[in-house]
């Protein structure tokens, strides 16, 4: 039903919606239908638009998916115990033909080609019921269309797992585990092996109002400050990556603590419960790049890769292997970087490759050769390589950025142009972060663009290459914009 022509402007508006949205809001009067997961509300994700133009839906809208194979809707649900569960998906199909979809539970196809037959009109809703096997705790249930017609409109998913519901299993919240200490901030440390984990955090308090943010490992943003009224507790489900060293892979700025570190800050942190369990086959997005991408340990420096996790819903996870000072050649050859990351790549994992800042004297042949080698090795592992051209430096000549700012290097190589040429020749998607950041920086001008970078008056340092936290947020948003434009597999998991 959704066509490319009317999708563009509305998708941009959808991307502006606040990133942090509750799974289930629990108050003292928490009510019925708590095992219902609306398609328009996180942690559900919709590869399309949230609309409200056909009567009969529940909640505030429904998911109108893209007309494409794989344009999925996914729900993150909570089951009280492992075993059999009944799921009901409410949908409307006003077309005249079936819109079949594979049903995946925790990344595994359990019901291939499930039928979504016509309902007679887009305002006529019906429920398709299936029985599946779920794990105890968090699970992902994904509906993946198998034809170019995409999915029907999806209203909600009901989960019946033996009479328990997400609210029943989460209310009262489980309380803080002994791994959590302190009050402002609350810090938690779990002695876990490297890998990917599903974290559920119950934010809020029965007795008092709060304001709580959440970050993991080395300043990786997960949730912005969230205000909660007294009597309200909201569980948030997310997927996090644990790595050692937990910051930059070469240990610059410190190696951190082995295991998983979580910090709950804000003006009045309120944490009523926390659970951590291994994640089941999430979509991993690996980041390969330099100091503008990496997990920076020292305030105020911030890489856009530290902000990207806040844009990604449960079921997908960002693994940031970017490292300060790296060129395309040094990242490829350093044993702590690409050689360490490569064996971890699995089928359909994304690998975002951003280089150029430190390729100041790299020749065309060397630059193309380094990138080609990484692309081929990512594909050998079944991964999906994506080239990301480098964000601009804040170097103006009048009202325009200089060639150096735009990454024409010291030997005359236009590095972003070479990435575009290589992407075309090897059929690799390219996110033009250079052009996107150029448009942003030049639109702000020489003075106002300073807020994107580091300023002496605010940050205690002047730096026209590295980003402030605000600047990193803007760059992460531009990367997300590029992911949507290229319709990469992560689209279905974007908040």
C-alpha positions in Angstrom: 0.0 0.0 0.0 2.9 2.4 0.8 4.5 3.8 -2.4 7.9 5.4 -2.6 6.4 8.6 -3.9 4.5 9.5 -0.8 7.0 8.0 1.7 9.9 10.4 1.7 8.6 13.5 3.5 6.7 11.5 6.1 9.6 9.3 6.8 11.7 12.3 7.6 9.0 13.4 10.0 8.9 10.0 11.6 12.6 10.1 12.2 12.2 13.2 14.3 10.1 11.4 16.9 11.6 11.2 20.4 14.0 8.3 20.5 13.1 6.9 23.9 9.6 5.3 24.0 8.4 2.9 26.7 7.7 -0.8 26.3 4.9 -0.9 28.9 4.1 2.0 31.3 3.2 0.6 34.7 1.4 2.8 37.2 -0.5 1.9 40.4 -3.5 1.5 38.1 -1.9 -0.7 35.4 -4.7 -2.1 33.4 -5.8 -4.9 31.1 -4.4 -5.9 27.7 -0.9 -5.7 29.1 0.2 -8.5 26.9 -0.6 -6.3 23.8 2.3 -4.8 21.8 1.2 -2.0 19.5 3.0 -1.8 16.2 3.4 2.0 16.4 5.1 2.0 19.8 8.7 1.0 20.6 10.1 -1.5 21.1 8.2 -2.5 18.0 9.9 -1.4 14.8 8.2 -0.7 11.4 10.0 -0.6 8.1 7.6 1.9 6.7 5.3 4.6 8.1 3.2 4.8 11.3 -0.2 6.0 10.0 -3.8 6.5 11.4 -5.8 7.0 8.2 -7.8 3.8 8.3 -10.4 3.5 11.0 -10.7 0.5 13.3 -7.1 0.3 14.7 -6.3 0.3 18.4 -3.7 2.6 20.1 -2.5 5.6 18.2 -2.0 4.1 14.8 -0.7 1.2 12.8 2.4 0.1 10.7 2.0 0.6 7.0 5.0 -1.2 5.7 7.0 -0.6 2.6 6.1 -2.5 -0.6 9.2 -4.6 -0.6 10.6 -8.1 0.3 12.0 -8.0 3.8 10.3 -4.7 4.8 9.5 -6.2 8.2 7.7 -5.3 11.4 9.3 -6.6 14.6 8.0 -6.9 18.2 10.2 -7.3 21.3 8.1 -9.2 23.8 8.6 -10.6 27.3 7.6 -14.1 28.3 7.6 -15.3 31.9 9.1 -18.7 31.1 10.4 -20.7 28.2 7.9 -22.8 26.3 4.9 -22.5 24.0 3.1 -19.2 23.4 0.2 -18.1 21.3 0.6 -15.0 19.3 -2.1 -13.1 17.6 -1.3 -10.5 14.9 -4.1 -8.0 14.0 -3.9 -6.8 10.4 -5.9 -5.3 7.5 -5.3 -6.2 3.9 -7.5 -4.1 1.5 -5.7 -5.6 -1.5 -7.1 -8.4 -3.6 -4.2 -10.8 -3.1 -2.4 -12.6 -0.2 0.6 -10.8 1.4 2.6 -13.7 2.8 5.4 -13.3 5.4 8.0 -15.5 7.1 7.7 -15.5 10.9 11.0 -15.3 12.8 11.3 -15.9 16.5 14.7 -14.7 17.9 16.1 -14.6 14.4 15.0 -18.1 13.4 12.3 -18.7 10.7 9.6 -20.8 12.4 6.7 -20.2 10.1 7.7 -19.6 6.5 5.2 -18.1 4.1 2.5 -17.4 6.6 -0.6 -16.1 4.8 -2.2 -12.7 5.3 -5.2 -13.0 3.1 -7.4 -10.1 1.9 -9.8 -8.7 4.5 -12.0 -6.8 2.1 -11.0 -3.3 3.0 -8.2 -1.4 4.7 -10.7 -0.5 7.5 -11.5 -4.2 8.1 -9.2 -5.8 10.7 -8.8 -9.5 11.6 -6.4 -11.5 13.7 -4.0 -14.2 12.6 -3.2 -16.6 15.4 0.0 -18.9 15.6 1.7 -21.0 18.2 5.5 -20.6 18.6 8.2 -21.4 21.1 9.7 -18.6 23.1 12.5 -18.1 25.6 12.1 -16.9 29.1 12.4 -13.1 29.2 12.9 -11.0 26.1 12.1 -12.4 22.6 11.9 -10.9 19.1 9.0 -11.8 16.8 9.5 -10.6 13.3 7.1 -10.7 10.3 9.2 -10.6 7.1 7.3 -10.2 3.8 8.3 -12.5 1.0 6.9 -10.6 -1.9 7.2 -7.1 -3.4 3.7 -6.3 -2.1 5.1 -6.2 1.4 3.0 -6.7 4.5 -0.6 -5.8 5.2 -1.2 -3.0 7.7 -0.3 -4.3 11.1 -2.1 -3.0 14.2 -0.8 -5.0 17.2 0.6 -8.3 18.5 -0.9 -10.2 21.4 1.2 -12.6 23.4 -0.4 -15.4 25.5 2.2 -17.4 27.3 0.3 -19.4 29.9 -1.7 -16.5 31.3 1.2 -14.3 32.3 1.7 -10.9 30.6 4.6 -8.4 30.3 3.0 -6.3 33.0 2.5 -9.3 35.3 6.1 -10.4 35.0 7.4 -6.9 35.4 5.1 -5.6 38.2 6.4 -5.2 40.7 9.7 -4.5 39.2 12.4 -7.0 40.1 14.5 -4.5 42.1 18.1 -3.6 41.7 20.5 -6.6 41.5 23.5 -6.6 43.8 25.7 -5.6 40.9 24.2 -2.0 41.1 25.5 0.5 43.6 25.1 4.3 44.3 22.3 6.7 43.9 23.3 9.6 41.7 24.5 8.0 39.5 23.6 4.4 39.8 26.4 2.2 38.4 26.1 -1.5 37.6 28.9 -3.9 36.7 28.3 -7.5 35.5 31.3 -9.8 35.0 30.3 -11.0 31.6 32.3 -12.4 28.7 32.5 -10.3 25.5 29.4 -10.7 23.4 25.9 -9.3 22.9 23.3 -9.0 25.7 19.6 -8.1 26.1 19.2 -5.6 29.0 15.8 -4.7 30.5 15.9 -1.6 32.7 12.8 -0.6 34.8 13.1 3.2 35.0 11.1 5.1 37.5 9.9 4.7 41.1 6.7 3.9 42.8 7.2 6.6 45.5 9.0 9.5 43.8 9.4 11.3 40.5 12.7 10.9 38.6 14.8 12.0 35.7 17.0 9.2 34.4 19.5 8.7 31.5 21.3 5.5 30.6 24.7 4.8 29.1 26.7 1.6 28.8 30.4 0.8 28.6 32.5 3.9 27.6 29.9 6.7 27.4 27.8 4.9 24.8 24.4 6.7 24.8 21.4 4.4 25.2 18.6 6.6 26.6 18.5 10.4 27.0 17.2 11.8 30.3 13.7 10.5 30.8 11.3 12.2 33.3 9.0 9.8 35.2 6.1 10.8 37.6 5.8 9.2 41.0 4.1 5.9 40.7 5.3 5.2 37.2 7.8 2.5 36.3 8.7 1.9 32.6 10.7 -1.1 31.4 13.1 -0.5 28.5 14.5 -3.3 26.4 17.7 -2.9 24.5 20.6 -4.9 23.1 24.2 -4.0 24.1 27.7 -5.2 22.9 30.4 -6.1 25.4 34.0 -5.8 24.3 37.4 -5.8 25.9 38.9 -3.2 25.8 35.5 -1.6 26.3 36.5 1.7 24.7 38.9 2.1 21.8 40.2 -1.3 20.6 43.9 -0.3 20.9 43.3 0.9 24.5 43.7 4.6 23.9 42.1 6.4 26.8 42.1 3.3 29.0 40.8 -0.2 28.7 37.9 0.0 31.1 36.6 -2.9 33.1 36.1 -6.4 31.7 32.4 -7.2 31.6 29.4 -4.9 31.2 29.2 -1.5 32.8 25.9 0.5 32.9 25.4 4.0 34.3 22.0 5.5 35.2 22.4 9.3 35.6 20.2 12.3 35.1 19.0 14.9 37.6 17.2 12.3 39.8 18.1 8.7 38.7 15.4 6.1 39.5 16.1 2.5 38.7 13.6 -0.1 40.0 14.9 -3.2 38.3 17.5 -4.5 35.9 18.0 -7.9 34.1 20.7 -9.0 31.8 20.7 -12.1 29.6 22.5 -13.3 26.4 21.0 -11.8 23.2 19.7 -14.3 20.7 21.2 -13.7 17.3 20.9 -9.9 17.0 21.6 -8.0 13.8 25.1 -6.6 14.5 26.3 -3.3 13.0 30.1 -3.2 13.1 31.8 0.3 12.9 35.2 0.6 11.4 36.7 4.1 11.4 38.7 6.8 13.2 38.3 9.2 16.2 35.2 10.9 14.8 33.4 7.5 15.1 35.0 5.7 18.1 33.9 5.4 21.7 35.8 8.4 23.2 36.6 7.9 26.9 37.4 11.6 27.6 34.8 14.3 27.9 34.0 16.4 25.9 35.2 14.3 22.8 32.3 12.2 21.4 32.3 10.0 18.3 29.1 9.5 16.4 29.4 5.8 17.0 28.8 6.5 20.7 25.4 8.0 19.9 24.2 5.5 17.2 23.1 2.9 19.8 20.4 5.3 21.0 18.9 5.2 17.5 18.7 1.4 17.4 15.9 -0.8 19.0 16.3 -4.1 20.7 17.2 -7.0 18.3 20.0 -5.0 16.7 23.3 -3.9 18.3 26.2 -1.6 17.5 29.7 -3.0 17.9 32.1 0.0 17.6 35.6 -1.0 16.5 36.6 2.5 15.4 39.9 3.8 16.8 41.6 7.2 17.0 44.2 8.1 14.5 43.5 5.2 12.1 43.8 5.4 8.3 42.4 2.8 5.9 45.8 1.1 5.9 46.5 1.1 9.6 43.0 -0.2 10.5 43.4 -3.0 8.0 46.8 -4.1 9.3 46.5 -3.5 13.1 45.8 -6.8 14.8 43.5 -5.2 17.3 41.3 -3.7 14.6 40.1 -5.3 11.4 41.8 -8.7 12.0 40.0 -8.9 15.4 36.6 -7.7 14.1 36.5 -9.8 10.9 36.0 -13.3 12.6 33.0 -11.9 14.5 31.1 -10.9 11.4 28.1 -13.1 10.6 25.7 -13.4 7.7 23.8 -10.2 7.0 25.7 -8.2 9.7 26.4 -4.6 8.5 30.0 -3.3 8.5 30.2 0.5 8.1 33.6 1.6 6.9 34.5 5.3 7.4 38.0 6.4 6.5 39.7 9.5 5.1 40.5 11.8 8.1 43.9 10.2 8.5 44.6 9.2 4.9 46.3 12.6 4.4 49.0 11.2 2.2 47.4 8.0 0.9 47.6 7.5 -2.8 44.5 6.6 -4.9 45.7 3.0 -5.5 46.5 2.4 -1.8 43.2 3.9 -0.6 41.2 1.9 -3.1 43.2 -1.2 -2.3 42.8 -0.9 1.4 39.0 -0.4 1.1 38.7 -3.2 -1.5 40.5 -5.6 0.8 38.1 -4.9 3.7 35.0 -5.1 1.5 36.0 -8.4 0.1 36.8 -9.8 3.5 33.5 -8.6 4.9 31.7 -10.3 2.0 33.7 -13.5 2.6 32.1 -13.6 6.1 28.6 -13.1 4.7 28.5 -9.5 5.9 27.2 -6.4 4.1 29.9 -3.7 3.7 28.8 -0.1 3.5 31.2 2.8 2.7 30.7 6.0 4.8 32.5 9.1 3.5 34.2 11.1 6.2 32.4 14.0 7.9 33.9 17.5 7.1 36.3 19.5 9.2 35.3 23.0 10.2 37.7 24.9 7.9 36.1 27.8 6.1 37.2 30.1 3.3 34.6 32.8 3.5 31.2 31.0 3.7 32.5 27.8 2.0 34.5 24.9 3.3 38.0 24.4 2.0 39.3 21.5 0.0 41.1 20.2 3.1 37.8 20.3 5.1 36.2 18.2 2.3 39.0 15.6 2.4 41.1 16.4 -0.7 44.3 15.1 0.8 47.9 16.3 0.6 48.6 14.4 -2.6 45.5 15.7 -4.3 43.3 12.7 -3.9 39.6 13.5 -3.4 38.9 10.7 -0.9 35.1 10.9 -0.8 34.9 10.8 -4.6 37.1 7.7 -4.6 34.8 6.0 -2.2 31.9 6.8 -4.4 33.8 5.4 -7.5 34.7 2.3 -5.6 31.2 1.8 -4.3 29.9 2.0 -7.9 32.4 -0.5 -9.3 32.0 -3.0 -6.5 28.2 -2.5 -5.9 28.7 -1.3 -2.3 26.2 1.1 -0.8 27.7 4.5 0.0 26.5 6.9 2.7 27.7 10.3 1.7 28.4 11.7 5.2 30.8 14.3 3.6 28.0 15.9 1.6 25.5 15.7 4.4 27.8 17.2 6.9 29.0 19.8 4.4 25.4 21.0 3.9 24.8 21.1 7.7 28.1 23.0 8.5 27.8 25.5 5.7 24.1 26.2 6.5 25.2 27.1 10.0 28.1 29.2 8.8 31.5 29.8 10.3 30.2 31.0 13.7 27.2 28.8 14.5 28.8 25.6 13.2 31.3 25.8 16.1 28.7 24.2 18.4 29.1 20.9 16.4 32.8 20.8 17.3 34.8 21.6 20.4 35.0 25.2 21.6 37.4 26.7 24.2 34.6 28.7 25.9 32.3 25.7 26.3 34.6 22.6 26.2 37.9 23.9 27.3 39.5 23.0 24.0 39.3 24.3 20.4 39.1 21.5 17.8 37.6 21.7 14.4 37.7 18.0 13.6 36.3 16.2 16.6 32.7 16.6 17.8 31.0 17.8 20.9 28.2 15.6 22.1 25.7 17.8 20.3 27.8 17.5 17.1 28.1 13.7 17.4 24.3 13.5 17.8 23.8 15.4 14.5 26.3 13.2 12.7 24.6 10.1 14.0 21.3 11.4 12.7 22.9 12.0 9.3 24.2 8.4 9.3 20.7 7.1 10.2 19.3 9.2 7.3 21.8 7.5 5.0 20.8 4.1 6.3 17.2 4.8 5.5 18.0 6.2 2.1 20.0 3.1 1.2 17.3 0.8 2.8 19.9 -1.2 4.7 18.9 -4.1 6.9 19.1 -1.9 10.0 16.1 0.2 8.8 13.6 -2.3 10.5 15.4 -1.7 13.9 15.7 2.1 13.8 13.8 3.8 16.6 
